[in-house]
Amino acid sequence: MDKRKINFAVLFFILAIIAIIGLLFVQNWKPKTENKLGNTMLEIYFFNVSQGDSVFFRTGNYTMLVDCGPSDKGDEITEYLTKLGVWKLDYLIITHTDFDHIGGCAEILQKFYVKKVIMDGQKRDTAIYNKTMVFIDNKTLLIPKKYSVYLLDDTGMKGGTRIKILHANTGSEQPNQNSIVFMLYFWDFKLLMGADCDSKCEFSLLNEDIDADVLKVAHHGSKFASSTEFLDKVTPTLAIIEVGKNNYGHPANETLTRLKIAGAEILRTDLNGTIILKTNGSGYFVN
């Protein structure tokens, strides 16, 4: 046989082996960003609802909405969720009963199947509170206690997505002081959701484990929140402020300064629009 033909056959055989090995490698390769849940990521949407709060969480088929902005933003949140393919919410958390947090919730409760509603339990004689409560029955309503834990997926307590209540209703007549504050855990990633917790409410958190990667800044960046002592314990790398045009001076310059000194990158819905954060349970990135 011609020597050149033999060399060609050997070369063809070697290339075939390499191709097969390469195919097996591709089939079994997993990106470094993949977490223990497989390809499941946690997506967090900090909606731009002007002067108000509304944050949506999704991991796999599990969903949670925290607050609904003012009443004129209910339609916008509904439209956004619908575009994301959302038709049900496993949890709707209303952190407290101020209009810029509960305002759009009646709309959400009408348009989506909501399995459980978590509220602070403070009763208010306001039109928007009464309108919202029409769509909530005792079977779906949960009033948490401090250290209550709720799961947002089916992976159990050792990992996955869960929230731990760090502050609940204190019986105060001031809604902000009854804010539901919680830490969200997704494997090694931690997000502290501050609601409108300031002054006494924030002071009560200093004895808790509040170290977090990301901080949803309390009370739209009020000067009465995010104290130096508080930020020293949280050590956030990213601080997100949900805020719009207002007459309260939010966010306060002194609060912005404290966040910068703490080393946190600052994003704001009034400047950046809706902020989308995704995490694989270790690192995170922001759109």
PAMINU-205362 format. One record per residue (C-alpha): x, y, z. Coordinates in Angstrom, 1 decimal, decimal comma, padded with zeros to 4 digits. Layout:
REM PAMINU-205362
(pt (X Y Z))
...
END
This chain:
REM PAMINU-205362
(pt (000,0 000,0 000,0))
(pt (001,2 003,5 -000,8))
(pt (002,9 005,0 002,3))
(pt (001,1 008,3 001,8))
(pt (-002,3 006,5 001,9))
(pt (-001,2 004,8 005,2))
(pt (-000,2 008,2 006,7))
(pt (-003,5 009,7 005,6))
(pt (-005,5 006,8 007,2))
(pt (-003,6 007,2 010,5))
(pt (-004,2 010,9 010,5))
(pt (-007,9 010,4 009,7))
(pt (-008,1 007,9 012,6))
(pt (-006,4 010,3 015,0))
(pt (-008,7 013,2 014,0))
(pt (-011,8 011,0 014,5))
(pt (-010,7 010,1 018,0))
(pt (-010,1 013,8 018,9))
(pt (-013,5 014,7 017,5))
(pt (-015,2 012,0 019,6))
(pt (-013,4 013,1 022,8))
(pt (-014,3 016,7 022,0))
(pt (-018,0 015,8 021,6))
(pt (-018,0 014,0 024,9))
(pt (-016,4 017,0 026,6))
(pt (-018,9 019,4 025,2))
(pt (-021,8 017,2 026,3))
(pt (-020,5 017,0 029,9))
(pt (-019,1 020,5 030,3))
(pt (-021,0 022,8 032,6))
(pt (-020,3 026,6 032,8))
(pt (-018,5 027,7 036,0))
(pt (-021,4 030,0 036,8))
(pt (-023,8 027,1 037,1))
(pt (-025,0 026,6 040,7))
(pt (-026,1 023,6 042,8))
(pt (-029,6 023,9 041,4))
(pt (-028,4 023,2 037,8))
(pt (-029,2 026,0 035,4))
(pt (-031,6 027,8 037,8))
(pt (-030,7 031,4 038,4))
(pt (-032,3 033,9 040,8))
(pt (-033,7 036,9 039,0))
(pt (-034,5 040,1 040,9))
(pt (-036,3 043,1 039,3))
(pt (-036,3 046,4 041,1))
(pt (-039,2 048,0 039,3))
(pt (-039,1 051,7 038,6))
(pt (-042,3 052,8 040,2))
(pt (-041,3 056,4 040,9))
(pt (-041,5 057,3 044,6))
(pt (-042,4 053,8 045,9))
(pt (-041,1 050,2 046,2))
(pt (-041,8 047,1 044,1))
(pt (-039,4 044,2 043,7))
(pt (-040,0 040,9 041,8))
(pt (-038,1 037,7 042,5))
(pt (-038,1 034,6 040,3))
(pt (-036,2 031,3 040,5))
(pt (-037,3 028,5 038,3))
(pt (-041,1 028,4 038,5))
(pt (-041,2 030,1 041,9))
(pt (-042,2 033,8 042,1))
(pt (-042,5 036,5 044,7))
(pt (-043,5 040,2 044,6))
(pt (-042,5 042,6 047,4))
(pt (-044,7 045,7 047,5))
(pt (-046,6 047,2 044,6))
(pt (-045,7 050,9 044,5))
(pt (-048,3 053,7 044,6))
(pt (-051,8 053,0 043,2))
(pt (-051,2 054,5 039,8))
(pt (-048,4 052,0 039,2))
(pt (-050,4 048,8 039,5))
(pt (-051,1 048,6 035,8))
(pt (-047,4 049,1 034,9))
(pt (-046,3 046,3 037,3))
(pt (-049,1 044,1 035,9))
(pt (-047,8 044,8 032,3))
(pt (-044,2 044,1 033,2))
(pt (-045,0 040,8 035,0))
(pt (-047,2 039,7 032,1))
(pt (-044,4 040,4 029,6))
(pt (-042,2 038,2 031,8))
(pt (-044,7 035,4 031,4))
(pt (-045,9 035,6 035,0))
(pt (-049,5 034,4 035,8))
(pt (-049,1 033,4 039,5))
(pt (-047,2 034,6 042,6))
(pt (-046,2 032,2 045,3))
(pt (-045,9 035,1 047,7))
(pt (-047,0 038,7 047,7))
(pt (-045,2 040,6 050,6))
(pt (-046,6 043,9 051,6))
(pt (-043,9 045,3 053,9))
(pt (-046,2 047,9 055,5))
(pt (-049,3 049,8 054,7))
(pt (-048,1 053,1 053,4))
(pt (-049,6 054,0 050,1))
(pt (-046,3 053,9 048,1))
(pt (-045,9 050,2 049,0))
(pt (-049,5 048,9 049,2))
(pt (-051,0 051,2 046,5))
(pt (-050,9 048,9 043,5))
(pt (-051,5 045,7 045,3))
(pt (-055,3 045,6 044,7))
(pt (-054,6 045,5 041,0))
(pt (-052,0 042,7 041,4))
(pt (-054,4 040,7 043,5))
(pt (-057,1 041,0 040,9))
(pt (-054,9 040,1 037,9))
(pt (-052,7 037,3 039,3))
(pt (-053,3 034,1 041,2))
(pt (-051,6 034,8 044,5))
(pt (-051,0 031,8 046,8))
(pt (-050,0 033,6 050,0))
(pt (-050,0 037,2 051,1))
(pt (-047,5 038,3 053,9))
(pt (-048,4 041,5 055,7))
(pt (-047,3 043,3 058,8))
(pt (-050,8 043,1 060,4))
(pt (-051,3 046,8 061,1))
(pt (-054,9 047,8 060,3))
(pt (-055,4 051,2 058,7))
(pt (-058,5 053,1 058,0))
(pt (-057,5 054,3 054,5))
(pt (-059,2 053,8 051,2))
(pt (-056,3 052,0 049,6))
(pt (-055,9 049,6 052,6))
(pt (-059,6 048,8 052,6))
(pt (-059,6 048,3 048,8))
(pt (-056,7 045,9 049,1))
(pt (-058,1 043,8 051,9))
(pt (-061,2 043,1 049,9))
(pt (-059,1 040,7 047,8))
(pt (-057,3 039,0 050,7))
(pt (-058,9 036,2 052,7))
(pt (-057,8 034,6 055,9))
(pt (-056,7 031,4 054,1))
(pt (-054,0 033,3 052,1))
(pt (-052,9 035,8 054,7))
(pt (-049,8 035,3 056,8))
(pt (-048,6 037,7 059,5))
(pt (-045,0 036,8 060,3))
(pt (-043,2 036,8 063,5))
(pt (-039,6 037,7 063,9))
(pt (-037,3 034,9 062,6))
(pt (-040,1 033,3 060,6))
(pt (-038,6 031,5 057,5))
(pt (-040,3 031,0 054,2))
(pt (-039,0 028,9 051,3))
(pt (-039,2 030,1 047,7))
(pt (-038,3 026,8 046,1))
(pt (-038,3 023,1 046,9))
(pt (-034,6 022,6 047,8))
(pt (-035,0 022,8 051,5))
(pt (-033,4 024,8 054,3))
(pt (-029,7 024,0 053,5))
(pt (-029,7 026,0 050,3))
(pt (-031,8 027,4 047,5))
(pt (-034,0 030,4 048,0))
(pt (-035,4 031,4 051,4))
(pt (-036,2 034,5 053,3))
(pt (-035,8 035,1 057,1))
(pt (-037,8 037,8 058,8))
(pt (-035,6 040,1 060,8))
(pt (-038,2 042,7 061,8))
(pt (-041,9 042,5 062,0))
(pt (-044,8 044,4 063,5))
(pt (-043,9 046,1 066,8))
(pt (-047,3 047,5 067,6))
(pt (-046,2 051,0 066,7))
(pt (-048,7 053,5 065,3))
(pt (-046,1 054,5 062,8))
(pt (-046,2 052,2 059,7))
(pt (-042,5 052,5 059,0))
(pt (-041,7 051,1 062,4))
(pt (-043,8 048,0 061,6))
(pt (-041,9 047,3 058,4))
(pt (-041,3 043,7 057,4))
(pt (-037,5 043,5 056,9))
(pt (-036,0 040,3 055,7))
(pt (-032,8 038,7 054,5))
(pt (-033,1 036,7 051,2))
(pt (-030,7 033,8 050,8))
(pt (-029,8 032,1 047,6))
(pt (-027,0 029,7 048,4))
(pt (-024,1 032,1 049,2))
(pt (-025,8 035,2 047,9))
(pt (-027,6 037,5 050,4))
(pt (-029,9 040,4 049,9))
(pt (-031,2 042,6 052,7))
(pt (-034,6 044,1 052,0))
(pt (-035,0 047,2 054,1))
(pt (-038,5 048,3 053,4))
(pt (-039,0 051,7 055,1))
(pt (-037,2 050,6 058,2))
(pt (-035,4 053,6 059,7))
(pt (-034,6 055,1 063,2))
(pt (-035,8 052,8 065,9))
(pt (-036,5 050,0 063,5))
(pt (-033,1 050,1 062,0))
(pt (-031,4 050,3 065,4))
(pt (-033,2 047,1 066,4))
(pt (-031,4 045,3 063,6))
(pt (-027,9 046,0 064,8))
(pt (-027,9 042,9 067,0))
(pt (-028,8 040,7 064,0))
(pt (-026,7 039,0 061,4))
(pt (-027,3 041,5 058,6))
(pt (-024,1 041,1 056,5))
(pt (-025,2 041,1 052,9))
(pt (-023,9 041,3 049,4))
(pt (-026,7 043,7 048,3))
(pt (-028,8 046,2 050,2))
(pt (-032,2 047,4 049,2))
(pt (-031,8 050,8 050,9))
(pt (-034,5 051,6 053,4))
(pt (-037,0 054,4 053,0))
(pt (-035,9 055,5 049,6))
(pt (-032,6 056,8 050,9))
(pt (-034,0 058,8 053,8))
(pt (-031,5 060,6 056,1))
(pt (-033,0 058,7 059,0))
(pt (-031,9 055,3 057,5))
(pt (-028,6 053,6 056,6))
(pt (-026,6 054,9 059,5))
(pt (-022,9 054,4 059,6))
(pt (-023,3 051,7 062,4))
(pt (-025,8 049,9 060,3))
(pt (-023,7 049,9 057,1))
(pt (-020,7 048,7 059,0))
(pt (-022,6 045,6 059,8))
(pt (-024,2 045,1 056,4))
(pt (-021,0 045,8 054,3))
(pt (-022,9 045,9 051,0))
(pt (-021,0 045,9 047,7))
(pt (-024,2 047,2 046,0))
(pt (-026,9 049,5 047,3))
(pt (-030,1 049,9 045,4))
(pt (-032,4 052,8 046,0))
(pt (-036,0 052,8 044,8))
(pt (-037,0 056,4 044,5))
(pt (-038,7 059,0 042,3))
(pt (-039,5 062,7 042,2))
(pt (-040,5 063,7 045,7))
(pt (-040,7 066,5 048,2))
(pt (-038,9 064,6 051,1))
(pt (-035,4 065,1 049,9))
(pt (-034,9 061,4 049,0))
(pt (-032,3 060,2 048,7))
(pt (-030,6 062,4 051,2))
(pt (-027,0 063,6 050,4))
(pt (-025,8 062,4 053,8))
(pt (-027,2 058,9 053,1))
(pt (-025,5 058,8 049,7))
(pt (-022,2 059,8 051,3))
(pt (-022,5 057,1 054,0))
(pt (-023,1 054,5 051,3))
(pt (-020,1 055,6 049,3))
(pt (-017,9 055,6 052,4))
(pt (-019,1 052,1 053,1))
(pt (-017,8 051,1 049,7))
(pt (-021,1 050,3 048,1))
(pt (-021,9 050,9 044,4))
(pt (-025,1 052,9 044,3))
(pt (-027,9 052,3 041,7))
(pt (-031,2 054,3 041,7))
(pt (-034,4 053,6 039,9))
(pt (-034,9 057,4 039,2))
(pt (-031,6 057,5 037,4))
(pt (-031,1 053,9 036,1))
(pt (-034,7 052,8 035,6))
(pt (-035,8 049,3 036,4))
(pt (-032,7 047,4 037,7))
(pt (-032,4 043,7 037,0))
(pt (-030,0 041,6 039,1))
(pt (-029,2 038,0 038,4))
(pt (-027,2 035,6 040,6))
(pt (-026,1 032,0 040,4))
(pt (-025,8 031,8 044,2))
(pt (-022,3 033,1 044,5))
(pt (-021,6 036,1 042,3))
(pt (-024,1 038,4 040,6))
(pt (-024,4 040,8 037,7))
(pt (-026,7 043,7 037,0))
(pt (-028,4 044,7 033,7))
END
